[in-house]
Amino acid sequence: MNKNILLLWQGQLVSQLGMQAYTIAMMFWLMENTNSSILMSLVLTLSILPNVLFGPIAGVIADRLSRKKIIIVTDLIRGFAVFILSLMIFSKYGSQSLVVVLFASVSVINGISRAFFQPAIDAFIPDLVSTRNLPKTVAFFQSSTQFATIIGQALGGLLYRVFGAPLLLLLDSISYFLSAFSESFIKHDFIKRKSENSVKDKYKQHKADLLEGLNFVKGCKGMLQTMIFASSINFFIAPIMLLLPFYVSEQLSAEAQWYGFLLAAMAFGSILGYWFSATLNVKGSRRTLVMFTSMFLLACSLMMLSQSVSPVFSLIGILVTGLSLGTFNLQATTLFQKHSPTEMRGRVMSLLMTVSSGLLPIGLLIGGGLGALTNNDTQLIFGLSSLSIVILTIFTSLNSNVRSFTFNS
């Protein structure tokens, strides 16, 4: 591993630990203080909508400006936002409604920062490694991130009970500052593109760059359809992740720490999936087989999860869920990265993020609505998600353009 990748990796590892602290603090605070799945879905949606609104813009910026600077600045912004939130809860200033508003506001700020951060880092990694080492590097990053997720989520539930939301939020803010510090030492020569002087000219150039990225994706046979399929998985996973706290407390009749344990098991499964997928030298039809098989396995694991009333069986089911997602996501991510030249990669990856993010809030809102209508019947909702993934995978596997795109990789 070269020094630049190591610096980027260790920064992301630390911030991922803090991110899990924020997620658990927010989800359990909202559940315990509001008991509203709809409100939880709205707050999560606010954190995702910026990806939809700013995604295309962020991709152009990632291809025009220094990707290193984008990553550092967005980490600092998120760190300050969460730090202020933790101070407000520590001081116990204001009412419960005010804290909900603060969570929503910070979620928006985090969402905007992530909208610019993700395309930059997805486009940056291939610049720091060779094409031959890209799959293993992506697998290393993703699995390390999931490993940090395991630690953060396994301990998050326990720490929430012992220390409460404010301390977990403070740890999250510190992690972003440490991440930015590590990333600042990355050495990379950035070649600045010629910039137009007037606002009107800049707007025209930005629009032209955006259309160029869209036309590239549309012109690459099967890329757009494959992108929609990969993003659609988020739509069906969203209700499950939203209602998982209710699944733990009601269907499993377990304590808060089991929420962290389940998330940790899913993360550990993702690690196994990433490395299993990275060791496979798949091309053409074999890649297609791996991607679609992993989706069928995902559907089976979700059905197992929906029927389980035992925490142990649920751990096994969600472990397989993570394994399936890890296997699929590595193949999909490297597929888009390899098909995109470096000067276009930021726009391609931002479009992937935009499509994924556009479907995710819809899935969250539908999940929240179904939760309210069914009194959070996780058995029914998880089962419906499983069947929907099976149907989606069957129809996509019959699409000749998708098969052509994955075959020719």
Contacts in CASP RR format, 6 or more apart in sequence:
PFRMAT RR
TARGET T0000
AUTHOR 0000-0000-0000
METHOD contacts of the structure
MODEL  1
MNKNILLLWQGQLVSQLGMQAYTIAMMFWLMENTNSSILMSLVLTLSILP
NVLFGPIAGVIADRLSRKKIIIVTDLIRGFAVFILSLMIFSKYGSQSLVV
VLFASVSVINGISRAFFQPAIDAFIPDLVSTRNLPKTVAFFQSSTQFATI
IGQALGGLLYRVFGAPLLLLLDSISYFLSAFSESFIKHDFIKRKSENSVK
DKYKQHKADLLEGLNFVKGCKGMLQTMIFASSINFFIAPIMLLLPFYVSE
QLSAEAQWYGFLLAAMAFGSILGYWFSATLNVKGSRRTLVMFTSMFLLAC
SLMMLSQSVSPVFSLIGILVTGLSLGTFNLQATTLFQKHSPTEMRGRVMS
LLMTVSSGLLPIGLLIGGGLGALTNNDTQLIFGLSSLSIVILTIFTSLNS
NVRSFTFNS
1 9 0 8 1.000
1 140 0 8 1.000
2 128 0 8 1.000
2 129 0 8 1.000
3 187 0 8 1.000
4 128 0 8 1.000
4 186 0 8 1.000
4 187 0 8 1.000
4 188 0 8 1.000
5 125 0 8 1.000
5 128 0 8 1.000
5 129 0 8 1.000
5 137 0 8 1.000
7 182 0 8 1.000
7 183 0 8 1.000
7 185 0 8 1.000
7 186 0 8 1.000
8 71 0 8 1.000
8 121 0 8 1.000
8 124 0 8 1.000
8 125 0 8 1.000
8 128 0 8 1.000
8 182 0 8 1.000
8 183 0 8 1.000
8 186 0 8 1.000
9 140 0 8 1.000
9 141 0 8 1.000
9 144 0 8 1.000
10 182 0 8 1.000
11 178 0 8 1.000
11 179 0 8 1.000
11 182 0 8 1.000
11 183 0 8 1.000
12 121 0 8 1.000
12 141 0 8 1.000
12 144 0 8 1.000
12 145 0 8 1.000
12 179 0 8 1.000
13 144 0 8 1.000
13 145 0 8 1.000
13 147 0 8 1.000
13 148 0 8 1.000
14 148 0 8 1.000
14 175 0 8 1.000
14 178 0 8 1.000
14 179 0 8 1.000
14 182 0 8 1.000
15 75 0 8 1.000
15 175 0 8 1.000
15 176 0 8 1.000
15 178 0 8 1.000
15 179 0 8 1.000
16 145 0 8 1.000
16 148 0 8 1.000
16 149 0 8 1.000
16 175 0 8 1.000
17 148 0 8 1.000
17 151 0 8 1.000
17 152 0 8 1.000
17 171 0 8 1.000
17 175 0 8 1.000
18 152 0 8 1.000
18 171 0 8 1.000
18 172 0 8 1.000
18 174 0 8 1.000
18 175 0 8 1.000
18 176 0 8 1.000
19 172 0 8 1.000
19 175 0 8 1.000
20 148 0 8 1.000
20 149 0 8 1.000
20 152 0 8 1.000
20 153 0 8 1.000
20 156 0 8 1.000
20 263 0 8 1.000
21 152 0 8 1.000
21 156 0 8 1.000
21 159 0 8 1.000
21 168 0 8 1.000
21 169 0 8 1.000
21 171 0 8 1.000
21 172 0 8 1.000
21 175 0 8 1.000
22 82 0 8 1.000
22 110 0 8 1.000
22 168 0 8 1.000
22 169 0 8 1.000
22 172 0 8 1.000
24 152 0 8 1.000
24 153 0 8 1.000
24 156 0 8 1.000
24 157 0 8 1.000
24 160 0 8 1.000
24 168 0 8 1.000
24 259 0 8 1.000
24 260 0 8 1.000
25 160 0 8 1.000
25 164 0 8 1.000
25 165 0 8 1.000
25 168 0 8 1.000
25 169 0 8 1.000
25 172 0 8 1.000
26 43 0 8 1.000
26 103 0 8 1.000
26 107 0 8 1.000
26 165 0 8 1.000
27 40 0 8 1.000
27 245 0 8 1.000
27 259 0 8 1.000
28 157 0 8 1.000
28 160 0 8 1.000
28 165 0 8 1.000
28 245 0 8 1.000
28 256 0 8 1.000
28 259 0 8 1.000
29 99 0 8 1.000
29 103 0 8 1.000
29 165 0 8 1.000
30 36 0 8 1.000
30 39 0 8 1.000
30 40 0 8 1.000
30 43 0 8 1.000
30 100 0 8 1.000
30 103 0 8 1.000
31 40 0 8 1.000
31 245 0 8 1.000
31 246 0 8 1.000
31 249 0 8 1.000
33 96 0 8 1.000
33 99 0 8 1.000
33 100 0 8 1.000
34 40 0 8 1.000
34 96 0 8 1.000
34 100 0 8 1.000
37 242 0 8 1.000
37 243 0 8 1.000
37 246 0 8 1.000
37 367 0 8 1.000
37 368 0 8 1.000
37 369 0 8 1.000
37 371 0 8 1.000
37 372 0 8 1.000
37 376 0 8 1.000
38 368 0 8 1.000
38 369 0 8 1.000
38 372 0 8 1.000
39 100 0 8 1.000
40 242 0 8 1.000
40 368 0 8 1.000
41 242 0 8 1.000
41 364 0 8 1.000
41 365 0 8 1.000
41 367 0 8 1.000
41 368 0 8 1.000
41 369 0 8 1.000
42 104 0 8 1.000
42 365 0 8 1.000
43 100 0 8 1.000
43 103 0 8 1.000
43 104 0 8 1.000
43 107 0 8 1.000
44 107 0 8 1.000
44 242 0 8 1.000
44 361 0 8 1.000
44 364 0 8 1.000
45 361 0 8 1.000
45 364 0 8 1.000
45 365 0 8 1.000
46 104 0 8 1.000
46 107 0 8 1.000
46 108 0 8 1.000
47 107 0 8 1.000
47 108 0 8 1.000
47 110 0 8 1.000
47 111 0 8 1.000
47 114 0 8 1.000
48 111 0 8 1.000
48 357 0 8 1.000
48 358 0 8 1.000
48 360 0 8 1.000
48 361 0 8 1.000
48 364 0 8 1.000
49 108 0 8 1.000
49 111 0 8 1.000
49 357 0 8 1.000
49 358 0 8 1.000
49 361 0 8 1.000
50 108 0 8 1.000
50 111 0 8 1.000
50 112 0 8 1.000
50 114 0 8 1.000
50 115 0 8 1.000
51 111 0 8 1.000
51 114 0 8 1.000
51 115 0 8 1.000
51 118 0 8 1.000
51 353 0 8 1.000
51 354 0 8 1.000
51 356 0 8 1.000
51 357 0 8 1.000
51 358 0 8 1.000
51 360 0 8 1.000
52 354 0 8 1.000
52 357 0 8 1.000
52 358 0 8 1.000
52 361 0 8 1.000
53 115 0 8 1.000
54 112 0 8 1.000
54 115 0 8 1.000
54 116 0 8 1.000
55 115 0 8 1.000
55 116 0 8 1.000
55 119 0 8 1.000
55 350 0 8 1.000
55 351 0 8 1.000
55 353 0 8 1.000
55 354 0 8 1.000
55 357 0 8 1.000
56 210 0 8 1.000
56 214 0 8 1.000
56 347 0 8 1.000
56 350 0 8 1.000
56 351 0 8 1.000
56 354 0 8 1.000
57 206 0 8 1.000
57 210 0 8 1.000
58 115 0 8 1.000
58 116 0 8 1.000
58 118 0 8 1.000
58 119 0 8 1.000
58 120 0 8 1.000
58 350 0 8 1.000
58 353 0 8 1.000
59 119 0 8 1.000
59 120 0 8 1.000
59 123 0 8 1.000
59 346 0 8 1.000
59 347 0 8 1.000
59 349 0 8 1.000
59 350 0 8 1.000
59 351 0 8 1.000
60 206 0 8 1.000
60 209 0 8 1.000
60 210 0 8 1.000
60 347 0 8 1.000
60 350 0 8 1.000
61 70 0 8 1.000
61 116 0 8 1.000
61 120 0 8 1.000
62 70 0 8 1.000
62 116 0 8 1.000
62 119 0 8 1.000
62 120 0 8 1.000
62 123 0 8 1.000
62 346 0 8 1.000
62 347 0 8 1.000
62 349 0 8 1.000
62 350 0 8 1.000
63 123 0 8 1.000
63 209 0 8 1.000
63 343 0 8 1.000
63 344 0 8 1.000
63 345 0 8 1.000
63 346 0 8 1.000
63 347 0 8 1.000
64 193 0 8 1.000
64 195 0 8 1.000
64 209 0 8 1.000
65 192 0 8 1.000
66 190 0 8 1.000
66 192 0 8 1.000
67 120 0 8 1.000
67 121 0 8 1.000
67 123 0 8 1.000
67 124 0 8 1.000
67 127 0 8 1.000
67 188 0 8 1.000
67 190 0 8 1.000
68 124 0 8 1.000
68 183 0 8 1.000
68 186 0 8 1.000
68 188 0 8 1.000
68 190 0 8 1.000
70 116 0 8 1.000
70 117 0 8 1.000
70 120 0 8 1.000
71 117 0 8 1.000
71 120 0 8 1.000
71 121 0 8 1.000
71 124 0 8 1.000
71 183 0 8 1.000
72 180 0 8 1.000
72 183 0 8 1.000
72 184 0 8 1.000
74 113 0 8 1.000
74 114 0 8 1.000
74 116 0 8 1.000
74 117 0 8 1.000
74 120 0 8 1.000
75 113 0 8 1.000
75 117 0 8 1.000
75 176 0 8 1.000
75 177 0 8 1.000
75 179 0 8 1.000
75 180 0 8 1.000
75 183 0 8 1.000
76 176 0 8 1.000
76 177 0 8 1.000
76 180 0 8 1.000
77 109 0 8 1.000
77 113 0 8 1.000
78 109 0 8 1.000
78 110 0 8 1.000
78 113 0 8 1.000
78 114 0 8 1.000
78 176 0 8 1.000
79 172 0 8 1.000
79 173 0 8 1.000
79 176 0 8 1.000
79 177 0 8 1.000
80 173 0 8 1.000
81 106 0 8 1.000
81 109 0 8 1.000
81 110 0 8 1.000
81 113 0 8 1.000
81 173 0 8 1.000
82 106 0 8 1.000
82 110 0 8 1.000
82 169 0 8 1.000
82 172 0 8 1.000
82 173 0 8 1.000
82 176 0 8 1.000
83 169 0 8 1.000
83 170 0 8 1.000
83 173 0 8 1.000
83 174 0 8 1.000
84 106 0 8 1.000
85 102 0 8 1.000
85 103 0 8 1.000
85 106 0 8 1.000
85 169 0 8 1.000
86 166 0 8 1.000
86 167 0 8 1.000
86 169 0 8 1.000
86 170 0 8 1.000
86 172 0 8 1.000
86 173 0 8 1.000
88 99 0 8 1.000
88 102 0 8 1.000
89 99 0 8 1.000
89 102 0 8 1.000
89 165 0 8 1.000
89 166 0 8 1.000
89 169 0 8 1.000
90 166 0 8 1.000
90 170 0 8 1.000
115 353 0 8 1.000
115 357 0 8 1.000
118 349 0 8 1.000
118 350 0 8 1.000
118 353 0 8 1.000
119 346 0 8 1.000
119 347 0 8 1.000
119 349 0 8 1.000
119 350 0 8 1.000
119 353 0 8 1.000
120 346 0 8 1.000
122 333 0 8 1.000
122 337 0 8 1.000
122 345 0 8 1.000
122 346 0 8 1.000
122 349 0 8 1.000
122 353 0 8 1.000
123 342 0 8 1.000
123 345 0 8 1.000
123 346 0 8 1.000
123 349 0 8 1.000
124 188 0 8 1.000
125 134 0 8 1.000
125 137 0 8 1.000
125 138 0 8 1.000
125 141 0 8 1.000
125 337 0 8 1.000
126 134 0 8 1.000
126 337 0 8 1.000
126 342 0 8 1.000
126 345 0 8 1.000
127 188 0 8 1.000
127 342 0 8 1.000
128 188 0 8 1.000
129 137 0 8 1.000
131 338 0 8 1.000
134 334 0 8 1.000
134 337 0 8 1.000
134 338 0 8 1.000
135 278 0 8 1.000
135 330 0 8 1.000
135 334 0 8 1.000
136 278 0 8 1.000
138 274 0 8 1.000
138 278 0 8 1.000
138 330 0 8 1.000
138 333 0 8 1.000
138 334 0 8 1.000
138 337 0 8 1.000
139 274 0 8 1.000
139 275 0 8 1.000
139 277 0 8 1.000
139 278 0 8 1.000
139 330 0 8 1.000
142 270 0 8 1.000
142 271 0 8 1.000
142 274 0 8 1.000
142 326 0 8 1.000
142 329 0 8 1.000
142 330 0 8 1.000
142 333 0 8 1.000
143 270 0 8 1.000
143 271 0 8 1.000
143 274 0 8 1.000
143 275 0 8 1.000
146 267 0 8 1.000
146 268 0 8 1.000
146 269 0 8 1.000
146 270 0 8 1.000
146 271 0 8 1.000
146 274 0 8 1.000
147 267 0 8 1.000
147 268 0 8 1.000
147 271 0 8 1.000
149 263 0 8 1.000
149 264 0 8 1.000
149 267 0 8 1.000
149 270 0 8 1.000
150 264 0 8 1.000
150 267 0 8 1.000
150 268 0 8 1.000
150 271 0 8 1.000
151 264 0 8 1.000
152 264 0 8 1.000
153 260 0 8 1.000
153 261 0 8 1.000
153 263 0 8 1.000
153 264 0 8 1.000
153 267 0 8 1.000
154 260 0 8 1.000
154 261 0 8 1.000
154 263 0 8 1.000
154 264 0 8 1.000
156 168 0 8 1.000
156 260 0 8 1.000
157 256 0 8 1.000
157 257 0 8 1.000
157 259 0 8 1.000
157 260 0 8 1.000
158 257 0 8 1.000
159 167 0 8 1.000
159 168 0 8 1.000
160 168 0 8 1.000
160 256 0 8 1.000
161 256 0 8 1.000
161 257 0 8 1.000
195 202 0 8 1.000
195 205 0 8 1.000
196 202 0 8 1.000
196 204 0 8 1.000
196 205 0 8 1.000
209 347 0 8 1.000
210 347 0 8 1.000
212 344 0 8 1.000
212 347 0 8 1.000
213 344 0 8 1.000
213 347 0 8 1.000
213 348 0 8 1.000
213 351 0 8 1.000
214 347 0 8 1.000
214 351 0 8 1.000
216 340 0 8 1.000
216 344 0 8 1.000
216 347 0 8 1.000
216 348 0 8 1.000
217 223 0 8 1.000
217 224 0 8 1.000
217 227 0 8 1.000
217 348 0 8 1.000
217 351 0 8 1.000
218 224 0 8 1.000
220 339 0 8 1.000
220 405 0 8 1.000
221 401 0 8 1.000
221 404 0 8 1.000
221 405 0 8 1.000
222 401 0 8 1.000
222 402 0 8 1.000
222 404 0 8 1.000
222 405 0 8 1.000
223 336 0 8 1.000
223 339 0 8 1.000
223 405 0 8 1.000
225 396 0 8 1.000
225 399 0 8 1.000
225 401 0 8 1.000
225 402 0 8 1.000
225 405 0 8 1.000
226 332 0 8 1.000
226 335 0 8 1.000
226 402 0 8 1.000
226 405 0 8 1.000
226 406 0 8 1.000
227 336 0 8 1.000
227 351 0 8 1.000
227 352 0 8 1.000
227 355 0 8 1.000
228 355 0 8 1.000
229 392 0 8 1.000
229 396 0 8 1.000
229 402 0 8 1.000
230 328 0 8 1.000
230 329 0 8 1.000
230 332 0 8 1.000
230 352 0 8 1.000
230 356 0 8 1.000
231 352 0 8 1.000
231 355 0 8 1.000
231 356 0 8 1.000
231 358 0 8 1.000
231 359 0 8 1.000
232 359 0 8 1.000
232 392 0 8 1.000
233 295 0 8 1.000
233 298 0 8 1.000
233 325 0 8 1.000
233 328 0 8 1.000
233 389 0 8 1.000
234 356 0 8 1.000
234 359 0 8 1.000
234 360 0 8 1.000
234 363 0 8 1.000
235 359 0 8 1.000
235 360 0 8 1.000
235 362 0 8 1.000
235 363 0 8 1.000
236 363 0 8 1.000
236 385 0 8 1.000
236 388 0 8 1.000
236 389 0 8 1.000
236 392 0 8 1.000
237 325 0 8 1.000
237 385 0 8 1.000
238 360 0 8 1.000
238 361 0 8 1.000
238 362 0 8 1.000
238 363 0 8 1.000
238 364 0 8 1.000
238 366 0 8 1.000
238 367 0 8 1.000
239 363 0 8 1.000
239 364 0 8 1.000
239 366 0 8 1.000
239 367 0 8 1.000
239 368 0 8 1.000
239 370 0 8 1.000
239 381 0 8 1.000
239 382 0 8 1.000
239 385 0 8 1.000
240 302 0 8 1.000
240 305 0 8 1.000
240 381 0 8 1.000
240 382 0 8 1.000
240 385 0 8 1.000
242 364 0 8 1.000
242 367 0 8 1.000
242 368 0 8 1.000
243 367 0 8 1.000
243 368 0 8 1.000
243 371 0 8 1.000
243 376 0 8 1.000
243 378 0 8 1.000
243 381 0 8 1.000
243 382 0 8 1.000
244 259 0 8 1.000
244 262 0 8 1.000
244 263 0 8 1.000
245 259 0 8 1.000
246 371 0 8 1.000
246 376 0 8 1.000
246 378 0 8 1.000
247 314 0 8 1.000
247 378 0 8 1.000
247 382 0 8 1.000
248 254 0 8 1.000
248 255 0 8 1.000
248 256 0 8 1.000
248 258 0 8 1.000
248 259 0 8 1.000
248 262 0 8 1.000
249 256 0 8 1.000
250 376 0 8 1.000
250 378 0 8 1.000
251 308 0 8 1.000
251 309 0 8 1.000
251 378 0 8 1.000
251 379 0 8 1.000
252 258 0 8 1.000
252 308 0 8 1.000
252 309 0 8 1.000
252 310 0 8 1.000
252 311 0 8 1.000
252 314 0 8 1.000
253 309 0 8 1.000
254 311 0 8 1.000
258 311 0 8 1.000
261 311 0 8 1.000
261 315 0 8 1.000
262 314 0 8 1.000
262 315 0 8 1.000
262 318 0 8 1.000
265 315 0 8 1.000
265 317 0 8 1.000
265 318 0 8 1.000
265 319 0 8 1.000
266 318 0 8 1.000
266 319 0 8 1.000
266 321 0 8 1.000
266 322 0 8 1.000
266 325 0 8 1.000
267 322 0 8 1.000
268 319 0 8 1.000
268 322 0 8 1.000
269 319 0 8 1.000
269 320 0 8 1.000
269 321 0 8 1.000
269 322 0 8 1.000
269 323 0 8 1.000
269 326 0 8 1.000
270 322 0 8 1.000
270 323 0 8 1.000
270 325 0 8 1.000
270 326 0 8 1.000
270 329 0 8 1.000
272 322 0 8 1.000
272 323 0 8 1.000
272 326 0 8 1.000
273 322 0 8 1.000
273 323 0 8 1.000
273 324 0 8 1.000
273 325 0 8 1.000
273 326 0 8 1.000
273 327 0 8 1.000
273 330 0 8 1.000
274 326 0 8 1.000
274 327 0 8 1.000
274 329 0 8 1.000
274 330 0 8 1.000
276 323 0 8 1.000
276 327 0 8 1.000
277 290 0 8 1.000
277 326 0 8 1.000
277 327 0 8 1.000
277 328 0 8 1.000
277 330 0 8 1.000
277 331 0 8 1.000
278 330 0 8 1.000
280 286 0 8 1.000
280 290 0 8 1.000
282 289 0 8 1.000
282 290 0 8 1.000
282 331 0 8 1.000
283 409 0 8 1.000
284 406 0 8 1.000
284 407 0 8 1.000
284 408 0 8 1.000
284 409 0 8 1.000
285 407 0 8 1.000
287 331 0 8 1.000
287 335 0 8 1.000
287 406 0 8 1.000
287 407 0 8 1.000
287 409 0 8 1.000
288 397 0 8 1.000
288 403 0 8 1.000
288 406 0 8 1.000
288 407 0 8 1.000
290 327 0 8 1.000
290 331 0 8 1.000
291 328 0 8 1.000
291 331 0 8 1.000
291 332 0 8 1.000
291 406 0 8 1.000
292 393 0 8 1.000
292 396 0 8 1.000
292 397 0 8 1.000
294 324 0 8 1.000
294 325 0 8 1.000
294 326 0 8 1.000
294 327 0 8 1.000
294 328 0 8 1.000
294 331 0 8 1.000
295 324 0 8 1.000
295 328 0 8 1.000
295 389 0 8 1.000
295 392 0 8 1.000
295 393 0 8 1.000
296 390 0 8 1.000
296 393 0 8 1.000
297 320 0 8 1.000
297 323 0 8 1.000
297 324 0 8 1.000
298 320 0 8 1.000
298 321 0 8 1.000
298 322 0 8 1.000
298 324 0 8 1.000
298 325 0 8 1.000
298 328 0 8 1.000
298 389 0 8 1.000
299 386 0 8 1.000
299 387 0 8 1.000
299 389 0 8 1.000
299 390 0 8 1.000
299 393 0 8 1.000
300 320 0 8 1.000
300 386 0 8 1.000
301 317 0 8 1.000
301 318 0 8 1.000
301 320 0 8 1.000
301 321 0 8 1.000
301 322 0 8 1.000
301 323 0 8 1.000
301 324 0 8 1.000
302 321 0 8 1.000
302 382 0 8 1.000
302 383 0 8 1.000
302 385 0 8 1.000
302 386 0 8 1.000
302 389 0 8 1.000
303 382 0 8 1.000
303 383 0 8 1.000
303 386 0 8 1.000
303 387 0 8 1.000
304 313 0 8 1.000
304 316 0 8 1.000
304 317 0 8 1.000
304 320 0 8 1.000
305 314 0 8 1.000
305 317 0 8 1.000
305 318 0 8 1.000
305 321 0 8 1.000
305 382 0 8 1.000
306 378 0 8 1.000
306 379 0 8 1.000
306 380 0 8 1.000
306 381 0 8 1.000
306 382 0 8 1.000
306 383 0 8 1.000
306 386 0 8 1.000
307 379 0 8 1.000
308 314 0 8 1.000
308 317 0 8 1.000
335 405 0 8 1.000
335 406 0 8 1.000
335 409 0 8 1.000
336 348 0 8 1.000
336 349 0 8 1.000
336 352 0 8 1.000
337 345 0 8 1.000
337 349 0 8 1.000
338 409 0 8 1.000
339 348 0 8 1.000
339 405 0 8 1.000
339 409 0 8 1.000
340 346 0 8 1.000
340 348 0 8 1.000
340 349 0 8 1.000
367 381 0 8 1.000
370 377 0 8 1.000
370 380 0 8 1.000
370 381 0 8 1.000
371 377 0 8 1.000
371 381 0 8 1.000
374 380 0 8 1.000
374 381 0 8 1.000
396 402 0 8 1.000
397 403 0 8 1.000
END
